[in-house]
Amino acid sequence: YPHSNDKKQSSADNEKKGFSSDDIFWNKKTIQRGEQTIYGNAWPSSMDNEMKERVLELYAKGKLQSLVDDIKTFDGLESVTDAIDHMLSGTTIGKVVVKI
């Protein structure tokens, strides 16, 4: 199980590595980190509407399920950058959710 409570990565640590979680989220930047691609936009511009509709249709029919990382919870817009830092830490499994 890859979760480790002693691993904590701050926004400042990410900036030292050449990226800012604020920039990824608010400016919808996509970055490459080793073999990992991190999209700042849930629907990249290369994905056409037909694909989006198909994904949403499959989800509505219950044929797609999301795995949600429940190790740490994030509440409110003020926690978005913390959630992104958590996601970028490499210790998450599944989606990181911010409750608004």
N, C-alpha and C positions, 0 to 999 in steps of 0.2 A: 504494500500500500504506500503510495508516494507522498502522502501528507505528512508533514513534519511541523510540529508547533514551534520548534526552535529556529526554523528558517523564516526570517522576516526580511522583506525587501522593501525599501522605501522608495518614494518617488525620486529622491535625490540619488539613490543608488542606480536607478534606471537611467537618469540623466547622465551619470558618469559613464554609462555603457553606450551612450549615443542616442537615446530616445527618451521622450517624455510622454508619460501616460496621458497627461492633459492634451498634448498635441495630437496623439492618436485618436482620442475620443472627440474632442471639440473640433479639430480640423480634419477629421476623417482620413488621417494619413495611414497608409499601409507600409509596414516595415518588414524587413527580412531579418530574422535572427537565427543564424545557422541554417538548419533545414526548416525552421518554423516561419510561416508567414502569418503576420498578425494584421487583420483587416480592421481599419477604423470605421468601416461602414459595413453593416450586416448584409447588405445586398450590393456587392461590388458592381460597378457600372458595366462590367463585361457580362453580367447575368441579365438575360432578357426577361421581359414580362411573362412570356410563356413558361419559362423555367420557374419563376416565382410562383405563378398560379398553380403549377403542378405540385410544387413543394407544399404550398398552403392547402391544396386539395387533399393530398396524402395525409397531412397532419389532421385536417378536419375529419377524415374518415377513420382516424385512429391507427393509421398504418405507420406513422412515424412517432417516435417517442423521444423526448429529451432526457438526458441524464443531467440532473442538477447537482452541483457541488453544494453540499449542505454543511461543510465543515465550519464555514464562517458566514455570518449573515451581514447584509448591508442594507441599511434603511435610510431613505431620503436621498435627494439629489446631491447633498453635500458629501455622501459616501461614494460617489461614482469613481473618483480617482483612486480611492483605496481599493475598490473592487477591481479596477483595472490593474493596479499594482499586484493584487492577489492573483489575478489571472495570469499576468506576465511572470509570476514567480516560478512557474513550471511545476507547481505542487498540486494544481487543481485537477479534478477529474470531472468532466461534464461542464455544463454552463454555469457561469457565475451570474447570479440574479441580484438586482438592486430593487428593493421594494419601495415604491413611490406612493 
